């Protein structure tokens, strides 16, 4: 597993599901093409992203590529129905109407075994492919289900977890785990004797703005259980890359002020916040890949440049001095 994705900069395609705005088809497809031309060979998606729109667009863009040349992950836990509804009226828990510009197909949460198999079958059709490499159980967590999240997790434990384990043992997929925005569900999964996930996607919880709990608890547990971590949301919903969102909501004045502190330090050392954010996430030895999202081709070029930027040790020293990152966080360069 680690040899497959180690150190990879992937492409998170949630934005292609019309996250926050109505993205023109040609712009979405051009962004995937730009990712490919830049060398990206790992793409992550999910049925939730625009009620299948992200999968459809990604499948169309990748249909002209050799399937043996890239890795593909999607998620289970939600079925996309033929029934239509108003996307802006959906209840996404803490996430609000993040896909109000997506397709109108109704989204039905279901982590059972039968739904897991059906979800995979539906995703394969939308993605125009015959196989998936990694499958993540999507969001059985507090941010989507509130006090009911443990009940949803239990359905996933007896349904999706066992089904995906069997598919991995049969060689149908290479790996499975959780795809979540919270640390607690992954910690709970790793405590289970029966579950043996080998990769999980953690979004927004290992970034410059939020990494303490993951650093102290999850990353050591992941290494102990031989489970790789794919980091999603390295720019914290965009606020670290010049956007206005944090945690899928409008960023608070406190978050904006913190970002401004980071930006001022980055400016002094003549680097971008993007470079610091990407390289920080990848520096942890438990992390095998980072999957930032993008909706414009030029953003892909920015990500590639950020990954190649040489960041001076003095930048990280100042970040630690200003208590903006944990002093024991692994860094891309030794800090004395």
Short mmCIF file of the C-alpha atoms (twelve columns), coordinates in Angstrom:
data_MODEL
# 
_entry.id   MODEL 
# 
loop_
_atom_site.group_PDB 
_atom_site.id 
_atom_site.type_symbol 
_atom_site.label_atom_id 
_atom_site.label_alt_id 
_atom_site.label_comp_id 
_atom_site.label_asym_id 
_atom_site.label_seq_id 
_atom_site.Cartn_x 
_atom_site.Cartn_y 
_atom_site.Cartn_z 
_atom_site.pdbx_PDB_model_num 
ATOM 1   C CA . UNK A 1   0.000   0.000   0.000   1 
ATOM 2   C CA . UNK A 2   2.610   2.540   1.061   1 
ATOM 3   C CA . UNK A 3   4.694   1.839   -2.032  1 
ATOM 4   C CA . UNK A 4   1.673   2.651   -4.216  1 
ATOM 5   C CA . UNK A 5   0.981   6.199   -3.062  1 
ATOM 6   C CA . UNK A 6   4.006   7.217   -0.984  1 
ATOM 7   C CA . UNK A 7   4.655   10.930  -1.244  1 
ATOM 8   C CA . UNK A 8   1.979   11.384  -3.876  1 
ATOM 9   C CA . UNK A 9   0.174   14.622  -4.625  1 
ATOM 10  C CA . UNK A 10  -3.279  13.479  -5.637  1 
ATOM 11  C CA . UNK A 11  -6.381  15.318  -6.770  1 
ATOM 12  C CA . UNK A 12  -9.460  15.598  -4.544  1 
ATOM 13  C CA . UNK A 13  -12.460 16.047  -6.812  1 
ATOM 14  C CA . UNK A 14  -15.138 17.246  -4.388  1 
ATOM 15  C CA . UNK A 15  -15.078 20.702  -6.063  1 
ATOM 16  C CA . UNK A 16  -16.003 19.059  -9.389  1 
ATOM 17  C CA . UNK A 17  -19.388 18.259  -7.831  1 
ATOM 18  C CA . UNK A 18  -20.163 21.996  -8.004  1 
ATOM 19  C CA . UNK A 19  -19.070 22.680  -4.461  1 
ATOM 20  C CA . UNK A 20  -20.032 26.277  -3.615  1 
ATOM 21  C CA . UNK A 21  -20.578 27.272  -7.268  1 
ATOM 22  C CA . UNK A 22  -21.827 26.103  -10.643 1 
ATOM 23  C CA . UNK A 23  -18.658 25.038  -12.460 1 
ATOM 24  C CA . UNK A 24  -18.840 24.900  -16.273 1 
ATOM 25  C CA . UNK A 25  -18.373 21.417  -17.686 1 
ATOM 26  C CA . UNK A 26  -15.415 22.397  -19.840 1 
ATOM 27  C CA . UNK A 27  -13.659 23.984  -16.864 1 
ATOM 28  C CA . UNK A 28  -14.121 20.853  -14.754 1 
ATOM 29  C CA . UNK A 29  -12.783 18.540  -17.469 1 
ATOM 30  C CA . UNK A 30  -9.877  20.885  -18.230 1 
ATOM 31  C CA . UNK A 31  -8.895  20.816  -14.558 1 
ATOM 32  C CA . UNK A 32  -8.678  17.017  -14.556 1 
ATOM 33  C CA . UNK A 33  -6.651  17.162  -17.771 1 
ATOM 34  C CA . UNK A 34  -4.312  19.706  -16.187 1 
ATOM 35  C CA . UNK A 35  -3.849  17.431  -13.179 1 
ATOM 36  C CA . UNK A 36  -2.972  14.540  -15.464 1 
ATOM 37  C CA . UNK A 37  -0.528  16.595  -17.541 1 
ATOM 38  C CA . UNK A 38  1.178   17.756  -14.340 1 
ATOM 39  C CA . UNK A 39  1.842   14.156  -13.354 1 
ATOM 40  C CA . UNK A 40  -1.041  13.479  -10.949 1 
ATOM 41  C CA . UNK A 41  -1.968  9.798   -10.983 1 
ATOM 42  C CA . UNK A 42  -4.204  9.500   -7.929  1 
ATOM 43  C CA . UNK A 43  -7.791  10.763  -8.028  1 
ATOM 44  C CA . UNK A 44  -10.302 10.696  -5.171  1 
ATOM 45  C CA . UNK A 45  -14.050 11.181  -5.490  1 
ATOM 46  C CA . UNK A 46  -17.381 10.193  -3.885  1 
ATOM 47  C CA . UNK A 47  -21.088 9.844   -4.739  1 
ATOM 48  C CA . UNK A 48  -21.863 12.651  -2.274  1 
ATOM 49  C CA . UNK A 49  -20.003 15.223  -4.349  1 
ATOM 50  C CA . UNK A 50  -22.836 16.798  -6.296  1 
ATOM 51  C CA . UNK A 51  -25.010 13.649  -6.170  1 
ATOM 52  C CA . UNK A 52  -22.642 11.797  -8.475  1 
ATOM 53  C CA . UNK A 53  -21.601 14.797  -10.586 1 
ATOM 54  C CA . UNK A 54  -17.951 14.601  -9.516  1 
ATOM 55  C CA . UNK A 55  -17.783 10.907  -10.409 1 
ATOM 56  C CA . UNK A 56  -19.438 11.528  -13.780 1 
ATOM 57  C CA . UNK A 57  -17.049 14.332  -14.671 1 
ATOM 58  C CA . UNK A 58  -13.998 12.465  -13.453 1 
ATOM 59  C CA . UNK A 59  -15.044 9.360   -15.345 1 
ATOM 60  C CA . UNK A 60  -15.472 11.333  -18.539 1 
ATOM 61  C CA . UNK A 61  -12.093 13.025  -18.177 1 
ATOM 62  C CA . UNK A 62  -10.255 9.791   -17.377 1 
ATOM 63  C CA . UNK A 63  -12.023 7.678   -20.002 1 
ATOM 64  C CA . UNK A 64  -9.305  8.565   -22.516 1 
ATOM 65  C CA . UNK A 65  -6.524  7.484   -20.156 1 
ATOM 66  C CA . UNK A 66  -4.973  4.062   -19.638 1 
ATOM 67  C CA . UNK A 67  -6.629  2.617   -16.517 1 
ATOM 68  C CA . UNK A 68  -3.413  0.890   -15.498 1 
ATOM 69  C CA . UNK A 69  -1.641  4.258   -15.193 1 
ATOM 70  C CA . UNK A 70  -3.591  5.790   -12.307 1 
ATOM 71  C CA . UNK A 71  -5.097  5.051   -8.906  1 
ATOM 72  C CA . UNK A 72  -8.738  5.748   -8.161  1 
ATOM 73  C CA . UNK A 73  -10.659 5.948   -4.898  1 
ATOM 74  C CA . UNK A 74  -14.293 6.614   -4.179  1 
ATOM 75  C CA . UNK A 75  -16.574 6.163   -1.195  1 
ATOM 76  C CA . UNK A 76  -19.562 4.203   0.051   1 
ATOM 77  C CA . UNK A 77  -22.269 5.008   2.573   1 
ATOM 78  C CA . UNK A 78  -24.628 6.978   0.370   1 
ATOM 79  C CA . UNK A 79  -26.816 5.800   -2.489  1 
ATOM 80  C CA . UNK A 80  -27.766 8.197   -5.276  1 
ATOM 81  C CA . UNK A 81  -31.465 7.790   -6.089  1 
ATOM 82  C CA . UNK A 82  -33.350 8.536   -9.314  1 
ATOM 83  C CA . UNK A 83  -35.775 10.540  -7.175  1 
ATOM 84  C CA . UNK A 84  -35.199 14.285  -7.445  1 
ATOM 85  C CA . UNK A 85  -35.196 16.962  -4.761  1 
ATOM 86  C CA . UNK A 86  -34.059 20.529  -4.151  1 
ATOM 87  C CA . UNK A 87  -30.278 20.347  -3.453  1 
ATOM 88  C CA . UNK A 88  -30.324 23.600  -1.478  1 
ATOM 89  C CA . UNK A 89  -32.744 22.076  1.052   1 
ATOM 90  C CA . UNK A 90  -30.524 19.121  1.986   1 
ATOM 91  C CA . UNK A 91  -29.356 18.684  5.542   1 
ATOM 92  C CA . UNK A 92  -25.615 18.013  5.545   1 
ATOM 93  C CA . UNK A 93  -25.217 18.537  9.267   1 
ATOM 94  C CA . UNK A 94  -22.388 20.982  9.896   1 
ATOM 95  C CA . UNK A 95  -21.657 21.158  6.173   1 
ATOM 96  C CA . UNK A 96  -24.798 23.095  5.207   1 
ATOM 97  C CA . UNK A 97  -25.600 23.411  1.506   1 
ATOM 98  C CA . UNK A 98  -22.127 22.797  0.151   1 
ATOM 99  C CA . UNK A 99  -23.445 21.042  -2.976  1 
ATOM 100 C CA . UNK A 100 -26.544 23.121  -3.635  1 
ATOM 101 C CA . UNK A 101 -25.374 23.537  -7.240  1 
ATOM 102 C CA . UNK A 102 -24.983 19.787  -7.766  1 
ATOM 103 C CA . UNK A 103 -27.394 17.330  -9.379  1 
ATOM 104 C CA . UNK A 104 -30.903 17.077  -7.956  1 
ATOM 105 C CA . UNK A 105 -30.801 13.319  -7.320  1 
ATOM 106 C CA . UNK A 106 -31.748 12.432  -3.757  1 
ATOM 107 C CA . UNK A 107 -28.936 11.164  -1.516  1 
ATOM 108 C CA . UNK A 108 -29.805 8.240   0.779   1 
ATOM 109 C CA . UNK A 109 -27.402 7.382   3.638   1 
ATOM 110 C CA . UNK A 110 -26.884 3.612   3.904   1 
ATOM 111 C CA . UNK A 111 -23.821 1.826   5.301   1 
ATOM 112 C CA . UNK A 112 -25.207 -1.705  5.037   1 
ATOM 113 C CA . UNK A 113 -23.516 -4.543  3.144   1 
ATOM 114 C CA . UNK A 114 -26.060 -4.540  0.304   1 
ATOM 115 C CA . UNK A 115 -25.843 -0.769  -0.079  1 
ATOM 116 C CA . UNK A 116 -22.043 -0.952  -0.127  1 
ATOM 117 C CA . UNK A 117 -22.074 -3.326  -3.079  1 
ATOM 118 C CA . UNK A 118 -24.730 -1.302  -4.871  1 
ATOM 119 C CA . UNK A 119 -22.817 1.927   -4.269  1 
ATOM 120 C CA . UNK A 120 -19.658 0.443   -5.772  1 
ATOM 121 C CA . UNK A 121 -21.586 -0.839  -8.787  1 
ATOM 122 C CA . UNK A 122 -23.174 2.582   -9.347  1 
ATOM 123 C CA . UNK A 123 -19.847 4.363   -8.938  1 
ATOM 124 C CA . UNK A 124 -18.168 2.111   -11.490 1 
ATOM 125 C CA . UNK A 125 -20.825 3.102   -14.040 1 
ATOM 126 C CA . UNK A 126 -20.489 6.811   -13.349 1 
ATOM 127 C CA . UNK A 127 -16.689 6.560   -13.433 1 
ATOM 128 C CA . UNK A 128 -16.721 4.523   -16.665 1 
ATOM 129 C CA . UNK A 129 -14.258 2.019   -15.244 1 
ATOM 130 C CA . UNK A 130 -14.130 -1.660  -14.357 1 
ATOM 131 C CA . UNK A 131 -12.386 -1.374  -10.998 1 
ATOM 132 C CA . UNK A 132 -11.575 0.771   -7.980  1 
ATOM 133 C CA . UNK A 133 -8.278  0.792   -6.127  1 
ATOM 134 C CA . UNK A 134 -9.371  2.134   -2.733  1 
ATOM 135 C CA . UNK A 135 -12.800 2.507   -1.159  1 
ATOM 136 C CA . UNK A 136 -13.522 4.705   1.845   1 
ATOM 137 C CA . UNK A 137 -16.566 4.466   4.110   1 
ATOM 138 C CA . UNK A 138 -17.810 8.033   3.933   1 
ATOM 139 C CA . UNK A 139 -18.651 10.157  6.968   1 
ATOM 140 C CA . UNK A 140 -20.091 7.872   9.684   1 
ATOM 141 C CA . UNK A 141 -19.197 10.757  11.984  1 
ATOM 142 C CA . UNK A 142 -20.508 13.510  14.214  1 
ATOM 143 C CA . UNK A 143 -20.335 16.317  11.647  1 
ATOM 144 C CA . UNK A 144 -22.992 14.667  9.488   1 
ATOM 145 C CA . UNK A 145 -25.082 12.698  11.993  1 
ATOM 146 C CA . UNK A 146 -24.698 14.510  15.300  1 
ATOM 147 C CA . UNK A 147 -25.696 12.347  18.263  1 
ATOM 148 C CA . UNK A 148 -26.713 9.545   15.873  1 
ATOM 149 C CA . UNK A 149 -23.226 9.048   14.513  1 
ATOM 150 C CA . UNK A 150 -22.405 6.013   16.640  1 
ATOM 151 C CA . UNK A 151 -25.533 4.266   15.370  1 
ATOM 152 C CA . UNK A 152 -24.421 4.944   11.781  1 
ATOM 153 C CA . UNK A 153 -20.914 3.759   12.636  1 
ATOM 154 C CA . UNK A 154 -22.345 0.488   13.977  1 
ATOM 155 C CA . UNK A 155 -24.230 -0.115  10.736  1 
ATOM 156 C CA . UNK A 156 -20.986 0.486   8.874   1 
ATOM 157 C CA . UNK A 157 -19.096 -1.872  11.197  1 
ATOM 158 C CA . UNK A 158 -21.392 -4.794  10.461  1 
ATOM 159 C CA . UNK A 159 -22.007 -3.839  6.843   1 
ATOM 160 C CA . UNK A 160 -19.481 -1.803  4.878   1 
ATOM 161 C CA . UNK A 161 -16.416 -2.767  6.958   1 
ATOM 162 C CA . UNK A 162 -16.949 -6.497  6.495   1 
ATOM 163 C CA . UNK A 163 -17.906 -6.189  2.842   1 
ATOM 164 C CA . UNK A 164 -14.850 -4.123  1.961   1 
ATOM 165 C CA . UNK A 165 -12.587 -6.454  3.917   1 
ATOM 166 C CA . UNK A 166 -13.891 -9.350  1.836   1 
ATOM 167 C CA . UNK A 167 -13.411 -7.423  -1.415  1 
ATOM 168 C CA . UNK A 168 -9.830  -6.662  -0.444  1 
ATOM 169 C CA . UNK A 169 -9.150  -10.277 0.465   1 
ATOM 170 C CA . UNK A 170 -10.548 -11.325 -2.914  1 
ATOM 171 C CA . UNK A 171 -8.268  -8.848  -4.669  1 
ATOM 172 C CA . UNK A 172 -11.146 -6.748  -6.010  1 
ATOM 173 C CA . UNK A 173 -9.783  -3.625  -4.286  1 
ATOM 174 C CA . UNK A 174 -6.338  -2.775  -2.924  1 
ATOM 175 C CA . UNK A 175 -7.454  -1.094  0.282   1 
ATOM 176 C CA . UNK A 176 -10.241 0.362   2.384   1 
ATOM 177 C CA . UNK A 177 -10.823 2.504   5.452   1 
ATOM 178 C CA . UNK A 178 -12.770 5.577   6.487   1 
ATOM 179 C CA . UNK A 179 -13.127 8.851   4.636   1 
ATOM 180 C CA . UNK A 180 -14.002 11.407  7.311   1 
ATOM 181 C CA . UNK A 181 -13.559 14.955  8.557   1 
ATOM 182 C CA . UNK A 182 -13.177 13.879  12.189  1 
ATOM 183 C CA . UNK A 183 -10.448 11.961  13.998  1 
ATOM 184 C CA . UNK A 184 -12.679 10.063  16.446  1 
ATOM 185 C CA . UNK A 185 -14.291 7.609   13.975  1 
ATOM 186 C CA . UNK A 186 -10.885 6.450   12.737  1 
ATOM 187 C CA . UNK A 187 -9.636  6.024   16.298  1 
ATOM 188 C CA . UNK A 188 -12.754 3.985   17.114  1 
ATOM 189 C CA . UNK A 189 -12.291 1.830   14.014  1 
ATOM 190 C CA . UNK A 190 -8.671  1.089   14.892  1 
ATOM 191 C CA . UNK A 191 -9.791  -0.135  18.322  1 
ATOM 192 C CA . UNK A 192 -11.939 -2.830  16.729  1 
ATOM 193 C CA . UNK A 193 -10.442 -6.307  16.693  1 
ATOM 194 C CA . UNK A 194 -12.298 -7.333  13.542  1 
ATOM 195 C CA . UNK A 195 -11.587 -4.295  11.376  1 
ATOM 196 C CA . UNK A 196 -8.255  -4.266  9.566   1 
ATOM 197 C CA . UNK A 197 -8.298  -1.122  7.418   1 
ATOM 198 C CA . UNK A 198 -5.101  -0.367  5.548   1 
ATOM 199 C CA . UNK A 199 -5.749  3.218   4.432   1 
ATOM 200 C CA . UNK A 200 -8.042  6.045   5.528   1 
ATOM 201 C CA . UNK A 201 -8.698  9.543   4.247   1 
ATOM 202 C CA . UNK A 202 -8.713  12.286  6.867   1 
ATOM 203 C CA . UNK A 203 -9.899  15.669  5.614   1 
ATOM 204 C CA . UNK A 204 -9.137  18.944  7.337   1 
ATOM 205 C CA . UNK A 205 -7.680  17.417  10.493  1 
ATOM 206 C CA . UNK A 206 -4.020  17.473  9.580   1 
ATOM 207 C CA . UNK A 207 -3.405  20.985  8.307   1 
ATOM 208 C CA . UNK A 208 -1.553  24.053  9.506   1 
ATOM 209 C CA . UNK A 209 -4.782  25.216  11.160  1 
ATOM 210 C CA . UNK A 210 -5.795  21.958  12.846  1 
ATOM 211 C CA . UNK A 211 -3.468  19.068  13.585  1 
ATOM 212 C CA . UNK A 212 -2.973  18.640  17.341  1 
ATOM 213 C CA . UNK A 213 -5.290  15.686  17.999  1 
ATOM 214 C CA . UNK A 214 -4.348  13.848  14.830  1 
ATOM 215 C CA . UNK A 215 -0.658  14.393  15.565  1 
ATOM 216 C CA . UNK A 216 -0.767  13.218  19.165  1 
ATOM 217 C CA . UNK A 217 -3.228  10.342  18.889  1 
ATOM 218 C CA . UNK A 218 -4.224  9.246   15.413  1 
ATOM 219 C CA . UNK A 219 -0.906  9.262   13.587  1 
ATOM 220 C CA . UNK A 220 0.842   7.033   16.168  1 
ATOM 221 C CA . UNK A 221 -2.181  4.690   16.190  1 
ATOM 222 C CA . UNK A 222 -2.195  4.520   12.394  1 
ATOM 223 C CA . UNK A 223 1.470   3.537   12.313  1 
ATOM 224 C CA . UNK A 224 0.900   0.936   15.025  1 
ATOM 225 C CA . UNK A 225 -1.906  -0.655  12.990  1 
ATOM 226 C CA . UNK A 226 -0.074  -0.362  9.640   1 
ATOM 227 C CA . UNK A 227 -2.730  1.942   8.258   1 
ATOM 228 C CA . UNK A 228 -1.744  4.714   5.868   1 
ATOM 229 C CA . UNK A 229 -3.322  8.152   6.019   1 
ATOM 230 C CA . UNK A 230 -4.354  10.147  2.969   1 
ATOM 231 C CA . UNK A 231 -4.746  13.800  3.921   1 
ATOM 232 C CA . UNK A 232 -7.630  15.661  2.332   1 
ATOM 233 C CA . UNK A 233 -8.363  19.341  2.734   1 
ATOM 234 C CA . UNK A 234 -4.761  20.501  3.325   1 
ATOM 235 C CA . UNK A 235 -5.949  24.073  2.736   1 
ATOM 236 C CA . UNK A 236 -8.728  23.785  5.355   1 
ATOM 237 C CA . UNK A 237 -11.659 24.201  2.936   1 
ATOM 238 C CA . UNK A 238 -9.740  26.866  1.035   1 
ATOM 239 C CA . UNK A 239 -8.987  29.511  3.647   1 
ATOM 240 C CA . UNK A 240 -5.262  28.665  3.564   1 
ATOM 241 C CA . UNK A 241 -5.241  29.145  -0.209  1 
ATOM 242 C CA . UNK A 242 -6.905  32.538  -0.309  1 
ATOM 243 C CA . UNK A 243 -10.481 31.297  -0.051  1 
ATOM 244 C CA . UNK A 244 -13.230 32.342  2.332   1 
ATOM 245 C CA . UNK A 245 -14.253 28.942  3.767   1 
ATOM 246 C CA . UNK A 246 -13.066 26.986  6.790   1 
ATOM 247 C CA . UNK A 247 -14.758 23.749  7.820   1 
ATOM 248 C CA . UNK A 248 -17.105 24.169  4.831   1 
ATOM 249 C CA . UNK A 249 -18.478 27.396  6.326   1 
ATOM 250 C CA . UNK A 250 -17.533 31.045  6.038   1 
ATOM 251 C CA . UNK A 251 -14.303 31.439  8.019   1 
ATOM 252 C CA . UNK A 252 -14.627 33.170  11.381  1 
ATOM 253 C CA . UNK A 253 -12.676 36.359  12.202  1 
ATOM 254 C CA . UNK A 254 -10.460 34.279  14.530  1 
ATOM 255 C CA . UNK A 255 -9.519  31.860  11.754  1 
ATOM 256 C CA . UNK A 256 -8.928  34.681  9.292   1 
ATOM 257 C CA . UNK A 257 -6.642  36.376  11.815  1 
ATOM 258 C CA . UNK A 258 -4.663  33.150  12.279  1 
ATOM 259 C CA . UNK A 259 -4.312  32.712  8.539   1 
ATOM 260 C CA . UNK A 260 -3.055  36.282  8.255   1 
ATOM 261 C CA . UNK A 261 -0.359  35.513  10.844  1 
ATOM 262 C CA . UNK A 262 0.758   32.485  8.850   1 
ATOM 263 C CA . UNK A 263 0.704   34.486  5.623   1 
ATOM 264 C CA . UNK A 264 2.816   37.264  7.100   1 
ATOM 265 C CA . UNK A 265 5.462   34.754  8.162   1 
ATOM 266 C CA . UNK A 266 5.335   33.069  4.756   1 
ATOM 267 C CA . UNK A 267 5.706   36.433  3.006   1 
ATOM 268 C CA . UNK A 268 8.757   37.277  5.075   1 
ATOM 269 C CA . UNK A 269 10.382  34.044  3.982   1 
ATOM 270 C CA . UNK A 270 9.205   34.477  0.374   1 
ATOM 271 C CA . UNK A 271 7.147   31.318  0.176   1 
ATOM 272 C CA . UNK A 272 3.437   30.640  -0.313  1 
ATOM 273 C CA . UNK A 273 1.062   29.407  2.359   1 
ATOM 274 C CA . UNK A 274 0.108   26.681  -0.106  1 
ATOM 275 C CA . UNK A 275 3.670   25.398  -0.098  1 
ATOM 276 C CA . UNK A 276 3.794   25.344  3.686   1 
ATOM 277 C CA . UNK A 277 0.408   23.638  3.935   1 
ATOM 278 C CA . UNK A 278 1.133   20.874  1.426   1 
ATOM 279 C CA . UNK A 279 4.606   20.115  2.683   1 
ATOM 280 C CA . UNK A 280 3.512   20.146  6.322   1 
ATOM 281 C CA . UNK A 281 0.854   17.513  5.656   1 
ATOM 282 C CA . UNK A 282 3.165   15.261  3.657   1 
ATOM 283 C CA . UNK A 283 5.987   15.448  6.208   1 
ATOM 284 C CA . UNK A 284 4.262   13.159  8.703   1 
ATOM 285 C CA . UNK A 285 5.552   9.586   8.176   1 
ATOM 286 C CA . UNK A 286 2.035   8.177   8.616   1 
ATOM 287 C CA . UNK A 287 0.821   10.197  5.604   1 
ATOM 288 C CA . UNK A 288 1.117   8.509   2.246   1 
ATOM 289 C CA . UNK A 289 -0.575  11.101  0.018   1 
ATOM 290 C CA . UNK A 290 -2.236  14.516  0.048   1 
ATOM 291 C CA . UNK A 291 -5.264  15.286  -2.135  1 
ATOM 292 C CA . UNK A 292 -5.993  18.997  -2.496  1 
ATOM 293 C CA . UNK A 293 -9.022  19.968  -4.525  1 
ATOM 294 C CA . UNK A 294 -9.197  22.338  -7.487  1 
ATOM 295 C CA . UNK A 295 -11.716 23.649  -10.015 1 
ATOM 296 C CA . UNK A 296 -9.398  25.567  -12.324 1 
ATOM 297 C CA . UNK A 297 -6.389  24.297  -14.316 1 
ATOM 298 C CA . UNK A 298 -4.129  27.050  -12.968 1 
ATOM 299 C CA . UNK A 299 -4.679  25.808  -9.415  1 
ATOM 300 C CA . UNK A 300 -3.052  22.506  -10.366 1 
ATOM 301 C CA . UNK A 301 0.094   24.309  -11.462 1 
ATOM 302 C CA . UNK A 302 0.104   26.207  -8.154  1 
ATOM 303 C CA . UNK A 303 -0.054  22.938  -6.217  1 
ATOM 304 C CA . UNK A 304 2.817   21.422  -8.162  1 
ATOM 305 C CA . UNK A 305 4.925   24.540  -7.625  1 
ATOM 306 C CA . UNK A 306 4.054   24.507  -3.922  1 
ATOM 307 C CA . UNK A 307 5.253   20.934  -3.596  1 
ATOM 308 C CA . UNK A 308 8.619   21.822  -5.157  1 
ATOM 309 C CA . UNK A 309 9.193   25.016  -3.164  1 
ATOM 310 C CA . UNK A 310 12.241  24.987  -0.901  1 
ATOM 311 C CA . UNK A 311 11.037  26.190  2.496   1 
ATOM 312 C CA . UNK A 312 13.766  27.523  4.796   1 
ATOM 313 C CA . UNK A 313 14.106  26.128  8.291   1 
ATOM 314 C CA . UNK A 314 13.682  29.658  9.628   1 
ATOM 315 C CA . UNK A 315 10.060  29.656  8.481   1 
ATOM 316 C CA . UNK A 316 9.245   26.563  10.510  1 
ATOM 317 C CA . UNK A 317 11.180  27.897  13.483  1 
ATOM 318 C CA . UNK A 318 9.101   31.059  13.459  1 
ATOM 319 C CA . UNK A 319 5.873   29.062  13.102  1 
ATOM 320 C CA . UNK A 320 6.818   27.086  16.213  1 
ATOM 321 C CA . UNK A 321 7.869   30.207  18.121  1 
ATOM 322 C CA . UNK A 322 4.535   31.847  17.316  1 
ATOM 323 C CA . UNK A 323 2.749   28.664  18.485  1 
ATOM 324 C CA . UNK A 324 1.140   28.239  15.075  1 
ATOM 325 C CA . UNK A 325 2.227   24.601  14.761  1 
ATOM 326 C CA . UNK A 326 2.998   21.948  17.336  1 
ATOM 327 C CA . UNK A 327 6.690   21.835  18.318  1 
ATOM 328 C CA . UNK A 328 6.830   18.052  17.855  1 
ATOM 329 C CA . UNK A 329 5.179   17.965  14.428  1 
ATOM 330 C CA . UNK A 330 7.310   16.266  11.738  1 
ATOM 331 C CA . UNK A 331 8.549   18.875  9.279   1 
ATOM 332 C CA . UNK A 332 9.932   18.661  5.710   1 
ATOM 333 C CA . UNK A 333 13.263  20.044  6.964   1 
ATOM 334 C CA . UNK A 334 15.186  19.588  10.204  1 
ATOM 335 C CA . UNK A 335 14.736  22.463  12.623  1 
ATOM 336 C CA . UNK A 336 17.434  22.837  15.259  1 
# 
